[in-house]
């Protein structure tokens, strides 16, 4: 399979959109909605959307792995509007105590990127990654992946305190954060690219209990549709991601690493090779 595209900028909707003067169900205090019409956008057609690879749009924080000072680092993108107040806040943040608590912000491509230490062990250059099991597409797997294997890739950071935790991971007492390679969850049985068919799929199919769809086009272009574009709510009570069993692949002897006793990697190593009915069922002894 060809390598999927990376998220470098805001993705356009697969349909032409229109603004309606109604309170948004996506953003609090937003007095309008952005809804999809039944017309496929020119950008989608120009990118040959009909031959693109559809994948699940995961609700998380967009991240990027690249080399920094000779070592691979994970950077989480924080969008900001280019105004003086945002610039002042950013400069204040650079000199605040927060910068020493796991987040190191830098400027890259007009965005703010920073690394998050809860899912990355920089001593051993490993990341906690959630993806399909290589031998069973119906099974999810949490494993330690070398950061070098993720270089120049975009990922989604999901977790207990990310975007309201739509996947029900852990709790304040047992927080859980994971990385998902962008485009990792392909959609196999998507209906035809029609507004009514997609709406029906999101509403009635188990596979449709997701935040949205991202199409990876042959030219590297990414096109999306969000449930909110179709007037549907997110999150749903029981997401499709939480309908699949998950297995832990964190054998410390396989990697020959002496993890710190307080880190997530160590806690996952204690439940190595255990299988859970869904992500919500994973309880860490912390």
N, C-alpha and C positions, 0 to 999 in steps of 0.2 A: 504494500500500500504506500502511496506517496506520502511524504511528510506534510502534515497539516500546517495551515497558516498560523501566524502569530498575531496576537492582539497588539497593535501599535497605535491605534487611534479608535475613536468612537465608531461602532459598527452601524451602518445604515439598515433600516428596516426593509424586509423583502417586499413589502407593499408600500404604495404611496400612502402617506399619513395625512390626517387632518386634525385640526385642533377644535375641541368642543368646550364651550364655557360651562363645564361641570366640575365639581370638586374631584380631585384626583384620588384614586384608591391606591396609588403607588407611593406618592409623596405627601406627607402631612402638610397642610396649609397651602398646597398648590391648588389654585382655583380653576384649573383647566385639565383636560385629558388629551393625550395624543393617541388617536385611534387609527387603526389600519382601514383603508378602503379596500375594495375588491380588485384594485388595479395593481399588478406587479410593477415594481419600480424599474426605471430605465437602468439604474446601476446594477440591479439584480440580473436583468436580461443581458446587459453588456458583459457581465461576468459569467454568462452561461450557467445560470442557477440550476437549470434542469439536469445538469451532469455533475453538480456539486455533491459533496459528502455531507449529509446532515448529522449533527451531533447534539447532545444535550447541552443546553446553556446552564452551567452550574452557578449557583448564587453564592459568590464569595468575593474576596479581594484579589484583584489581578496582580500577579507576581511575575518576576522575570529573573532568570539565573544568568549571570555573566561574571567575567573575571574582574576582580578588583584588587589592586596591589599584588598581583600575581597569584591570587587564589579565587576559587569560585565562591560567589556570594548570592544570596537570595535578596531581591529588592521588591518591595511591595509598593505599587503605584497609588499615590494619593492625588486625585484630581483637584485642581483649584482654579478659581477664576482669576485672570490676570489683572488684579486691581491693587492699589496701594495698601489697602488694609490687609489683604492676604499676604502680600510681600512682607509687611511689617510683622505679622504673626509668625511667618516662616523664620525670619531673622531672629525673633525672640526665642523661638523654639530651639534654634541652633545653640543658643547660649543658656538654655534652661537645663534643669536637672533631668528632664525627661530623656534627653539625648543619651544618657548613660544607663537607661533601663531597658535595653533590648532593641531600641530603634535608632538607627543612624541614618538621617536623611541626607540625600545629595540631589543635585539637579541633573536631569537626563531627559533630553527630548521634550523640554518644556513641561515636564512632569516632576513630581517629587517621588523619589524611590527610597526605600529603606529596607533593611533586613529584619526579620523577626526570628528570634532565637528559639522559640518554643517548638518549632518543627524542624530545626536545623541544628546539627551537632558540628560545630566548626572545628573541633579538635580532630574529628575523624572524617570531616567533610561528607556527612550523610544527611539525607532528608527523609522525613516520614511521608510516604506517598500512598495514596489510595487509587487503585485501578482495578481492572478486571484481572482475574486469575488467568495466567497464560494458557492453561489447559481446560478451563471451564468458563465460558463467557457469562454464565448465569451466576457466577460466584465472584464476589469482590475480595480484594486482598490488600492488607496493610503491610507494607514492608519498608525496610531501610534501603534507600537508593543512593548510590554515590552522586554527589553534586556534579561531578564531571559528566555523568550521563544525561544531565538536564541542562547543560550549557546552551545558551541562546534560545531557550524555550520559554514560553509563557505558561503559567499555571494559575489555578485558582486556590486561594487559601480559604478553607472552610473551618469553622470551629465554634466553640461555645459562645464567644462574644463577637462573632462576625455576622453582621447584617441581621441581627435578631435570631441567629441560630435556627434557620428553617429546617435543618436536618436533625434537630434534637440531639446533638452530640454532648454527652456528658452533663455536667452541672458546674456550679461555682466551686463546689467541693472537689469535683472530679473533672476539671476542664480538659478538653480534647481538641487538638488542632491538627489538620491534615492538609497535604497538598495534592491537587489533582491536575495532571497534565491537561492543558487546554485541548479539547477535542477528543479526550480519552474515551468518552462514552458515545459510541456511534448509535444512531437510530436506524433500526433495520426495516421496520414496516411502516414507514411514513406514507400517508395518503398523498393523492395528487396535490399539486401546489395551487389550491383554490381556497379562498377565504372560508367558505362554508365547510369544506372538508377538514381543514385544519382546526377550525373551531370545534367541530364534532369530535375530532381526535383528542384534543385537549380535555374536553368535557367528559367523554365516555370511556376512553381507553386507559388501562392501567399504566401503560408506557407514557401517557400524556400528562401524568402528575409530576411535571417538571416546570422549571421557571420559564423555559423557552427553548428555541432551536437556533443553532448557529450552523450556517452552511459554509463549508470550506470549498471555495471555487478553485478551478485549475490554475488561474492566474495569481493565486495567493490572496485574493479578495475574500473578506468575511462578511456575510450577510446574516441578519438575525430577525427573529420575531419573538416578542415577549408576550406572555399571557395578557399583560395589561393592554397591549396593542389590540387585542381581540375582546376587550371588555371583561376579562376574567381576572379573578383575584389570585394573588400569591402572597404568602405561601399557602399550600394546601395542607389539610390536616395530616395526610399520610403521603409523603413524597415517594416517587418511584424508586429513588435511591435507597430508601429504607425498606423496600420490599424484598431486597436480595440478601442472602446470607453472606457473611464475611469471615475470612480466615486470617489469622495473624502469622506472618512470616518474619520472625525477629530473632532467630537463633543466635545468641551471643557467641557461641563457639564457631559458628559458620563464618562470622565476620572477625572473630578474635579481637573484639573490642571490650575494654573495661569501661562501661558507661558509668557516669556519675549516678549515684543512688537516687538523686532527686529528679533526674531528667525523664522525659517521656519515653525515650528509647529504652531505658532500664525497666520501666513499668511494663512496656510492651513485651520485653524479653521474658518477663515472668509469665506471660500468657501465650508464649510462642506455640504455634501449631494448634491453638484452640479455635474452634469454629462457633460463630454466634449467628443467631437467626436474623439479625439486622444490626445496623450501626448503633441504634439506640440501646441495644443490650450490652454493649461493651462497658464494663465497670473496671476502672483502674484502682489498684490498691495504693493510694497516695496519701 
